Amino acid sequence: MEPFFADYLERLQSLHEDLKKTVKELPQAALDWVPGPDMNSLGVLIFHATGAERYWIGDVACQDPSDRNRAAEFEVRGLDAAKLAERLDQSLVYVKAVVEKLTLDNLKQPRISTRDDRNFTAGWALAHALEHTALHLGHAQVTRQLWERKEES
């Protein structure tokens, strides 16, 4: 495997580990809690982040259609920390399998987002997936902090 792809997978795995730490040992109420209007629960953040990874890495970069239901990702409730960790692990298994097949030349190749018919390169789609997961990790960490402060008061 090219060092770039090994590094990419290491970064994504690190983000997944941090997401798992963020929800570890939290009660179900914390995982489904929504801090305010137009915000998401920890469960939704993880479910959506993994759905987006599958889309941007699988559907777009690797041209492996998933029939993703993006809207359903925002309706998730009742998943405990173990189930969320399992979803993160399954996502990483899939990403590793498809990324291992890529070459550096693939990164330059044009791709189309079926969601909005926009053009990207495969490299852009990979970068966006990593960026998107990192963004939602930050959201999850702040959500946990807000939950903990709420519990202290």
MORA-V43847 format. One record per pair of residues at least 6 apart in sequence whose ideal C-beta (glycine too) atoms are under 7 Angstrom apart, sorted by the first residue. I is the first residue (numbers start at 0). GAP is how many residues later the second one is. D is the distance in whole Angstrom. If there is no record, write none. Layout:
[[I;GAP;D] [I;GAP;D]]
This chain:
[[0;99;6] [1;102;6] [3;100;6] [4;94;5] [4;97;6] [7;91;7] [7;118;7] [7;122;7] [8;87;6] [8;90;6] [10;119;6] [11;80;7] [11;83;6] [11;118;6] [11;121;7] [12;79;6] [14;118;5] [14;119;6] [14;122;5] [15;72;4] [15;76;6] [17;119;5] [18;27;6] [18;69;6] [18;118;6] [18;121;6] [19;65;5] [19;68;6] [21;20;7] [21;118;5] [21;119;6] [21;122;5] [22;8;6] [22;19;5] [22;23;7] [22;58;5] [22;61;6] [23;57;6] [25;55;6] [27;52;6] [29;12;7] [29;117;5] [30;10;6] [30;11;5] [30;12;5] [30;48;7] [30;49;7] [30;50;7] [31;9;5] [31;11;6] [31;45;5] [31;46;7] [32;8;6] [32;114;6] [33;6;7] [33;7;5] [34;108;6] [34;111;5] [39;34;7] [41;98;6] [41;101;6] [41;102;7] [42;33;5] [42;34;7] [42;36;5] [42;41;6] [43;29;7] [43;30;6] [43;32;5] [44;91;5] [44;94;5] [44;95;5] [44;98;7] [45;38;5] [45;41;6] [45;42;7] [45;94;7] [46;26;5] [46;29;4] [46;40;7] [47;25;4] [47;26;6] [47;88;7] [48;83;7] [48;84;5] [48;87;4] [49;37;5] [49;38;6] [49;41;4] [50;17;6] [50;19;6] [50;22;5] [51;77;7] [51;80;5] [52;38;5] [52;42;6] [52;76;5] [52;80;6] [53;12;5] [53;14;6] [53;37;6] [53;40;7] [54;11;7] [54;13;5] [55;69;5] [55;72;5] [55;73;4] [56;38;5] [56;41;6] [56;42;7] [56;68;7] [56;69;6] [56;72;5] [57;6;5] [57;8;6] [57;36;7] [57;40;6] [58;6;6] [58;7;5] [58;9;7] [58;55;7] [59;51;5] [59;53;6] [59;60;7] [59;65;4] [60;50;6] [60;61;4] [60;64;4] [60;65;5] [61;36;4] [61;40;7] [63;34;6] [105;16;5] [106;14;6] [106;15;5] [106;16;3] [107;13;6] [107;15;7] [108;12;6] [108;13;5] [109;9;6] [109;11;6] [110;9;5] [110;10;6] [110;11;5] [110;14;6] [111;7;6] [112;7;6]]
